[in-house]
Amino acid sequence: MVRVARPRAVAFDVNETLTDLAPLAEVFERLGVGKDALAWWFAALVRDGFALA
């Protein structure tokens, strides 16, 4: 019988997979910054979140 080593941990990338950012585009438009700023804002949010963690 062949023994297969089990992983000690499994990690999943859930950013933009389990969260839909599309509704925020409307909010960005209402605030006057434009929906194109959403991608920049999310990238900065992830970057800062990792840095603070």
matplotlib code that plots the C-alpha trace (Angstrom):
import matplotlib.pyplot as plt

x = [0.0, 1.3, 1.0, 0.3, 1.3, -1.6, -1.1, -1.0, -2.9, -4.8, -5.1, -7.7, -7.5, -11.0, -10.3, -12.7, -13.8, -16.3, -16.9, -18.5, -17.1, -19.5, -22.1, -19.3, -18.8, -22.1, -21.0, -17.7, -19.7, -22.0, -19.0, -17.6, -14.4, -15.5, -15.9, -12.4, -11.0, -12.5, -9.7, -7.0, -8.9, -9.2, -5.5, -4.5, -6.9, -5.3, -1.8, -2.4, -4.3, -1.3, 1.1, -0.9, -1.3]
y = [0.0, 3.4, 6.1, 9.6, 12.5, 14.8, 18.5, 20.3, 23.2, 24.3, 27.9, 29.4, 32.7, 34.3, 37.9, 38.7, 35.0, 35.0, 38.8, 40.6, 44.1, 45.1, 46.8, 49.1, 50.5, 52.4, 53.8, 55.0, 56.7, 58.4, 59.6, 61.1, 59.1, 56.9, 53.2, 52.8, 53.7, 50.5, 48.3, 50.7, 50.9, 47.1, 46.6, 49.1, 47.5, 44.1, 45.5, 47.4, 44.4, 42.1, 44.7, 45.2, 41.5]
z = [0.0, -0.9, 1.8, 0.5, 2.7, 3.6, 3.5, 6.9, 5.5, 2.4, 1.3, -1.0, -2.9, -2.3, -3.4, -6.2, -6.3, -3.5, -3.5, -6.4, -6.7, -9.5, -7.2, -5.9, -9.4, -9.1, -5.7, -7.2, -10.0, -7.5, -5.5, -8.7, -8.9, -11.8, -12.0, -13.4, -10.0, -8.5, -9.8, -8.4, -5.0, -4.7, -5.6, -2.9, -0.4, -0.9, -0.8, 2.4, 3.9, 3.3, 4.7, 7.8, 8.4]

ax = plt.figure().add_subplot(projection="3d")
ax.plot(x, y, z, "-o")
ax.set_aspect("equal")
plt.show()
